[in-house]
Amino acid sequence: MTIDDPFRHASLGSGVFYRDPRAALAWLEAAFGFEPSMVVTDAAGKLVHSEMRFGDCYIIVDSEWSDYVASPASVSGKNTQSVYVRLVGALDAHCEQARASGAEIIQEPADQFYGERQYRARDPEGHVWTFTQPSCSVSREEAERLSGLRIDGWHR
């Protein structure tokens, strides 16, 4: 038996873990435009689970609830993943909003050889976020010529 997903989750989401997930919820909304969609607390008011949406995707924002999950702030700033978010437009304005909210911009907005414009930002606990938007249509052959790389497969 199958049922419809009442939460309307996309096929893939990501979980990001914070020492202070409540602060992260507010910051991610102000800096990057994520929208809180669920916040679950226990009887003492401690956050035990939360979700945020951006477009048709979602992320889970949670605490360091087990010994196998950690904020980059707890592991010398190391990231084992980076979240990529596709914007439909206004990437440069998005970057400026993130900067104004305290994001460390580690890669300024720039056009890439594969036809996208992107920037990278580090949040207050050290997570690296990459924001990208299409800038032009580039064939695989053109991307190879521009980059000097061999590319097997290509976006359709």
C-alpha positions as CSV (number, residue, x, y, z in Angstrom):
1,M,0.0,0.0,0.0
2,T,1.3,3.5,-0.8
3,I,0.0,6.8,0.6
4,D,0.6,10.4,-0.4
5,D,3.4,12.1,1.5
6,P,1.6,14.6,3.7
7,F,4.8,16.6,4.1
8,R,5.3,17.0,0.3
9,H,9.0,16.1,0.6
10,A,11.1,16.2,-2.5
11,S,12.9,13.0,-3.5
12,L,16.1,14.3,-1.8
13,G,16.6,16.6,1.1
14,S,19.6,17.3,3.4
15,G,20.1,17.4,7.1
16,V,22.4,20.1,8.6
17,F,23.4,19.9,12.2
18,Y,24.0,22.8,14.6
19,R,25.1,23.4,18.1
20,D,22.3,26.0,18.3
21,P,19.6,24.9,15.9
22,R,17.1,27.6,17.0
23,A,19.6,30.3,16.1
24,A,20.3,28.5,12.8
25,L,16.6,28.5,11.9
26,A,16.3,32.3,12.3
27,W,19.6,32.9,10.5
28,L,18.9,30.6,7.5
29,E,15.6,32.4,7.1
30,A,17.1,35.9,7.3
31,A,20.3,35.2,5.3
32,F,19.3,32.6,2.6
33,G,15.5,32.9,2.5
34,F,14.6,29.4,3.8
35,E,11.1,29.1,5.2
36,P,10.4,27.2,8.4
37,S,7.9,24.5,7.7
38,M,8.0,22.4,10.9
39,V,9.4,22.8,14.4
40,V,9.0,20.0,17.0
41,T,9.9,20.6,20.6
42,D,9.8,18.4,23.7
43,A,7.9,19.1,26.9
44,A,10.8,21.3,28.2
45,G,10.8,23.4,25.0
46,K,14.0,21.8,23.5
47,L,14.0,21.6,19.7
48,V,14.1,18.0,18.7
49,H,13.4,18.3,14.9
50,S,12.8,21.1,12.4
51,E,12.4,21.4,8.7
52,M,12.8,24.4,6.3
53,R,11.7,24.8,2.7
54,F,13.3,26.5,-0.2
55,G,11.4,26.2,-3.5
56,D,10.4,22.6,-3.9
57,C,13.2,21.3,-1.7
58,Y,13.6,20.9,2.1
59,I,16.3,20.7,4.7
60,I,16.3,19.3,8.2
61,V,17.9,21.6,10.7
62,D,18.7,19.7,13.9
63,S,21.0,19.6,16.9
64,E,24.0,17.4,17.4
65,W,21.8,14.6,18.7
66,S,24.2,11.7,18.3
67,D,27.9,11.0,18.3
68,Y,27.9,10.6,14.5
69,V,26.4,14.0,13.6
70,A,28.2,17.3,14.3
71,S,28.2,20.9,13.4
72,P,31.4,22.0,11.5
73,A,31.9,24.3,14.6
74,S,32.5,21.1,16.6
75,V,35.0,19.5,14.2
76,S,37.5,22.3,13.5
77,G,35.3,23.8,10.8
78,K,35.5,20.8,8.5
79,N,32.5,20.0,6.2
80,T,31.8,16.5,4.9
81,Q,29.1,17.8,2.6
82,S,28.1,21.1,1.0
83,V,24.5,22.0,0.3
84,Y,23.8,23.2,-3.2
85,V,20.7,25.4,-3.8
86,R,19.5,26.4,-7.2
87,L,18.0,29.9,-7.6
88,V,15.8,31.0,-10.4
89,G,17.3,34.4,-10.5
90,A,18.8,37.3,-8.5
91,L,21.9,35.4,-7.4
92,D,23.9,38.6,-6.8
93,A,21.1,40.1,-4.6
94,H,20.8,36.8,-2.7
95,C,24.6,37.0,-2.1
96,E,24.3,40.6,-0.8
97,Q,21.4,39.6,1.6
98,A,23.5,36.7,2.9
99,R,26.5,39.0,3.4
100,A,24.3,41.6,5.2
101,S,23.1,38.8,7.5
102,G,26.6,37.9,8.4
103,A,27.5,35.1,6.0
104,E,31.2,34.8,5.1
105,I,31.3,34.9,1.4
106,I,34.1,32.4,0.5
107,Q,33.5,32.6,-3.3
108,E,32.1,35.8,-4.8
109,P,29.4,35.5,-7.5
110,A,31.1,34.4,-10.7
111,D,30.1,32.8,-14.1
112,Q,31.3,29.2,-14.5
113,F,32.4,27.5,-17.7
114,Y,29.4,25.1,-17.6
115,G,26.8,27.9,-17.9
116,E,26.0,28.7,-14.3
117,R,26.6,31.7,-12.0
118,Q,27.4,30.8,-8.4
119,Y,28.7,31.9,-5.1
120,R,29.6,30.1,-1.9
121,A,29.0,31.2,1.7
122,R,29.8,29.9,5.2
123,D,27.2,30.2,7.9
124,P,27.9,31.1,11.5
125,E,28.6,27.5,12.5
126,G,30.8,26.8,9.4
127,H,28.5,25.0,7.0
128,V,29.4,25.8,3.4
129,W,26.4,26.6,1.1
130,T,26.7,26.9,-2.7
131,F,24.0,29.0,-4.5
132,T,23.8,28.7,-8.3
133,Q,21.6,29.8,-11.2
134,P,21.7,29.1,-14.9
135,S,23.4,31.9,-16.8
136,C,23.6,30.5,-20.4
137,S,23.3,27.3,-22.3
138,V,26.6,25.6,-22.9
139,S,27.1,22.4,-24.8
140,R,29.4,19.6,-23.4
141,E,31.9,20.3,-26.2
142,E,32.0,24.0,-25.4
143,A,32.4,23.3,-21.7
144,E,35.3,20.9,-22.5
145,R,36.9,23.6,-24.7
146,L,36.5,26.3,-22.1
147,S,37.8,24.2,-19.2
148,G,40.3,21.9,-20.9
149,L,38.6,19.0,-19.1
150,R,37.2,15.8,-20.6
151,I,33.5,15.4,-19.6
152,D,31.6,12.1,-19.9
153,G,27.8,12.7,-19.9
154,W,26.1,16.0,-19.8
155,H,23.0,17.6,-18.4
156,R,19.9,17.2,-20.6
